[in-house]
Every structure is written in structure tokens, then in C-alpha cells.
């Protein structure tokens, strides 16, 4: 009888132990799977297409005089008083026996809404070739430096598109010629790119005079007139 009871107890304990061991691994595996899901699951994606701020509406210059974090995602739009613009432009004029390549870094500051004052420093390479009266083909190259102060007006068409008109005035220096007066009107567009970039295609006309050769009758002036298309890219402060 004692042997029978002992056998029954052993079988019962074995069944309980087997059940416990069978349950625990299942629970452990479930926890592992849940932990893995929590570890591997990324947060839901979110759009980062920030809305453009409203166009300027004649507000006072901010405290300190300079706007920070202008552009998409901010409260200040392009052409707002206090916005600083940094960048530059490049242009290429080409024709038969004529080539002019120019680059011009620039910095601008909106003194009031829609009105900007910019400084442009230009460097141009000019190459011209032709035939003399004697039938000899000759070519010449010239490097031209310009420094212009340009007031400009920027008119909003939409929150991301502006039209602009500027008039640059300053000095022009050409090697072998000297220093003269330079005038450069521009007409173009300002297109918002990304958060704070501005792409500015424009048409321009450049007029400059240089002291040329001293003669017994006085100083001859070398006058040049050029026109073309340039493309600028700037970033708002």
C-alpha cells in the first residue's frame, strides 16, 4: 500500500513539474517576441513639409535689427525686414569670337519689408578675338572687377515666388584700362527652394566706363555695354 501511494505521489509531482516547465518556456518565448517587437518597431513616419510663413506685410524691424531662422517652418518669410541674404550668382555670355564669364558673391539686408540693400563683388573674365584691317587674326583677354551697391524691390506673387527689380551702382576696374563707373539694372525672380534657399534667375544689363589712354587732346574713355542672363543662389539667415 505504501509503495502504491509513493508511486502515485511521484507521478503527480512529475506531472506538475512537467506542466510548470512546459508553461514557463512558452511565457518566456512570448516575452522575448514582445520585447523584439518593441525593439524593432520604428515610430510612425511624420511629414517634414513645413508650411511657408505668410508674405511680409509692413511690420517693424525686429529687436536687434536681424531676423534669425527665417524661411519655411519659421514665422518670418523672405523679404521681411531684418532678413539677411548670403550667396552669389554666375553668368555666361558667349557669341562668335566673344566670351564673358562672371561670378559675383553677394550679401543683402532687407532694410524694410520688400526693400533690400545688397553689396555685390563681381569678377569677370573676358575673351575677344577678331581680324584687323590688315587681315591678321588677333585675340585679347581681360579681367574685370566690379563692386556694386544694389537697392532692390521684391514683390510677392505667392508665399514662395517673388519678382524683383534692382539697380546696382558702383565701380569697375579693368586691367590695362583702369577704374570707371558701373551701372547694372537687373530684373528677375526669387524662388524659394527647401527651407531657406532662394534661386534667383535674372536678366541684366551692365554699363561701365574706364579711363583709357592719355593723349594730347585729353583722356579717352573706354565704354562697354553688356547684357545677359545670370543665375543666383542665396540662403536666408
C-alpha positions in Angstrom: 0.0 0.0 0.0 2.8 2.3 0.9 4.5 1.5 -2.3 1.4 2.3 -4.3 0.9 5.7 -2.5 4.5 6.5 -3.1 4.2 5.7 -6.8 1.1 7.9 -7.1 2.8 10.9 -5.4 5.8 10.6 -7.7 3.6 10.5 -10.8 1.7 13.6 -9.5 4.8 15.5 -8.8 6.2 14.6 -12.2 3.1 15.8 -13.9 3.1 19.1 -12.0 6.8 19.7 -12.8 6.3 18.9 -16.4 3.4 21.3 -16.7 5.3 24.0 -15.0 8.4 23.6 -17.2 6.1 23.5 -20.3 4.4 26.7 -19.3 7.4 28.7 -18.4 9.3 28.4 -21.8 6.1 29.5 -23.6 5.7 32.5 -21.4 9.4 33.3 -21.8 9.2 33.0 -25.6 6.2 35.3 -25.7 8.0 37.9 -23.7 11.1 37.6 -26.0 8.9 38.1 -29.1 7.1 41.1 -27.5 10.5 42.6 -26.5 11.8 42.1 -30.0 8.7 43.7 -31.5 9.1 46.7 -29.2 12.9 46.9 -30.1 12.5 46.5 -33.9 9.4 48.6 -34.4 10.2 52.2 -35.6 8.0 55.1 -34.7 5.4 56.1 -37.3 6.8 58.3 -40.1 6.0 62.0 -40.0 5.9 64.6 -42.7 8.5 67.3 -42.5 6.9 69.5 -45.2 6.9 72.7 -43.1 4.4 75.3 -44.2 5.7 78.6 -45.7 5.2 81.7 -43.5 2.9 84.4 -44.7 4.5 87.1 -47.0 5.6 90.3 -45.3 3.0 93.0 -44.5 4.9 96.1 -43.5 5.9 95.3 -39.9 8.6 97.0 -37.8 12.2 95.7 -37.8 12.7 93.1 -35.0 14.6 93.9 -31.9 18.3 93.8 -32.7 17.6 94.5 -36.3 18.3 91.0 -37.6 15.9 88.1 -38.1 17.0 84.6 -37.3 15.6 81.3 -38.6 13.7 82.9 -41.4 12.0 80.6 -44.0 9.8 77.5 -44.0 9.0 76.2 -40.5 9.5 79.7 -39.0 7.3 82.7 -38.6 9.3 85.0 -40.8 9.2 84.9 -44.6 11.6 86.0 -47.3 11.7 89.8 -48.0 10.7 90.6 -44.3 12.5 93.5 -42.7 15.7 92.3 -40.9 16.3 89.2 -43.1 19.9 88.7 -44.2 20.6 87.0 -47.6 24.0 85.4 -48.4 25.1 83.8 -51.6 26.1 84.7 -55.1 25.4 84.4 -58.8 27.1 83.4 -62.0 26.6 84.4 -65.6 27.9 83.4 -69.0 27.8 85.4 -72.2 29.0 83.7 -75.4 29.0 84.6 -79.1 31.2 84.2 -82.1 34.7 85.3 -81.1 33.4 86.6 -77.7 33.2 85.0 -74.2 32.5 86.5 -70.9 32.3 84.5 -67.7 31.3 86.2 -64.4 30.8 85.3 -60.7 29.6 87.6 -58.0 29.3 86.8 -54.3 26.7 88.9 -52.5 25.3 89.9 -49.2 21.9 91.6 -48.8 19.8 93.0 -45.9 16.2 94.0 -46.0 16.1 97.4 -44.5 12.2 97.4 -44.6 9.7 94.8 -45.8 10.2 94.1 -49.6 13.2 96.6 -49.9 16.7 95.1 -49.9 20.1 96.7 -49.9 22.9 94.4 -51.3 26.6 94.5 -51.9 27.9 92.6 -55.0 31.5 91.9 -55.7 32.0 90.7 -59.3 34.8 89.1 -61.1 34.6 88.7 -64.9 36.9 87.1 -67.5 36.5 88.5 -71.0 38.0 87.0 -74.2 37.6 88.6 -77.6 39.1 87.7 -80.9 38.8 89.3 -84.4 40.6 90.3 -87.5 42.5 93.6 -88.0 42.3 95.8 -91.1 45.5 94.0 -92.3 43.7 90.7 -92.2 45.6 89.5 -89.2 43.6 87.5 -86.6 44.2 88.6 -83.1 42.7 87.9 -79.7 42.8 89.6 -76.3 41.7 88.8 -72.8 40.8 91.0 -69.9 39.9 90.6 -66.2 37.3 93.0 -64.8 36.5 93.6 -61.1 33.2 95.3 -60.0 31.9 96.5 -56.7 28.2 97.4 -56.7 25.7 98.6 -54.2 22.2 97.5 -55.3 18.9 98.6 -53.9 16.1 96.3 -55.0 12.4 95.8 -54.5 10.9 92.3 -54.1 7.2 91.8 -54.9 5.5 88.7 -53.5 3.4 86.7 -56.1 2.8 83.8 -53.8 4.4 82.6 -50.5 7.3 81.0 -52.4 7.6 83.2 -55.5 8.7 86.8 -55.7 9.6 89.2 -58.6 12.4 91.6 -58.1 13.9 94.7 -59.8 17.3 96.0 -58.7 19.7 98.7 -59.8 23.4 98.2 -59.0 25.7 101.2 -59.0 29.4 101.3 -58.2 33.0 101.0 -59.6 34.5 98.8 -62.2 38.2 98.1 -62.7 39.8 96.5 -65.7 43.4 95.6 -66.2 45.3 97.8 -68.8 42.3 100.2 -68.7 41.7 101.5 -65.2 38.8 102.3 -62.9 35.5 103.6 -64.1 31.8 103.9 -63.2 29.5 100.8 -63.5 25.7 100.6 -63.7 23.8 97.3 -63.7 20.0 97.0 -63.6 18.5 93.5 -63.0 15.1 92.0 -63.4 14.2 88.5 -62.3 12.5 86.1 -59.9 13.1 84.8 -56.4 12.0 81.2 -56.0 12.0 79.5 -52.5 14.0 76.2 -52.5 13.8 74.0 -49.5 13.7 75.6 -46.1 15.7 78.8 -46.6 17.2 78.7 -50.1 16.4 81.2 -52.8 17.0 80.6 -56.5 17.2 83.8 -58.5 17.2 83.8 -62.3 17.6 87.3 -63.7 18.2 89.3 -66.8 20.8 92.1 -66.6 22.4 95.0 -68.5 25.8 96.2 -67.5 27.2 99.6 -68.5 30.7 100.7 -67.5 33.3 103.4 -68.3 37.0 103.2 -67.9 39.9 105.7 -68.2 41.8 104.5 -71.3 44.6 106.3 -72.9 46.1 109.7 -72.1 46.5 111.8 -75.3 47.5 115.4 -76.1 43.8 116.1 -76.5 42.7 114.6 -73.2 41.7 111.2 -71.8 39.9 108.8 -73.9 37.1 106.7 -72.3 36.5 103.1 -73.0 32.8 102.3 -72.7 31.4 98.8 -72.5 27.8 97.7 -72.6 26.9 94.1 -71.9 23.7 92.2 -71.3 22.8 88.6 -70.5 21.3 86.1 -68.0 22.6 85.1 -64.6 21.5 82.6 -62.1 21.9 83.3 -58.3 21.5 81.1 -55.2 21.3 82.6 -51.8 20.4 81.5 -48.3 18.4 83.4 -45.7 19.9 84.0 -42.3 
